[in-house]
């Protein structure tokens, strides 16, 4: 039951001690250099990304980096 309530409260990440904490879309927008209205979920990992508006990044930076590193490994 608590797990369902956790999922309904928005995206979370785990602290070092394993305690989940909520990700703030406004803080994410500030880090990404966009407005909170432009923040959305990455379709691959469900992390937050600049999903809407100018400079859109539908796939988050972490997923793109993982994709690039796997492509580099395949090219070798």
Rosetta blueprint (number, residue, H / E / L):
1 X L
2 X H
3 X H
4 X H
5 X H
6 X H
7 X H
8 X H
9 X L
10 X L
11 X L
12 X E
13 X E
14 X E
15 X L
16 X L
17 X L
18 X L
19 X L
20 X E
21 X E
22 X E
23 X L
24 X L
25 X H
26 X H
27 X H
28 X H
29 X H
30 X H
31 X H
32 X H
33 X L
34 X L
35 X L
36 X H
37 X H
38 X H
39 X E
40 X E
41 X E
42 X L
43 X L
44 X L
45 X L
46 X L
47 X L
48 X E
49 X E
50 X E
51 X L
52 X L
53 X L
54 X L
55 X L
56 X L
57 X L
58 X L
59 X L
60 X L
61 X H
62 X H
63 X H
64 X H
65 X H
66 X H
67 X H
68 X H
69 X H
70 X H
71 X H
72 X H
73 X H
74 X H
75 X H
76 X L
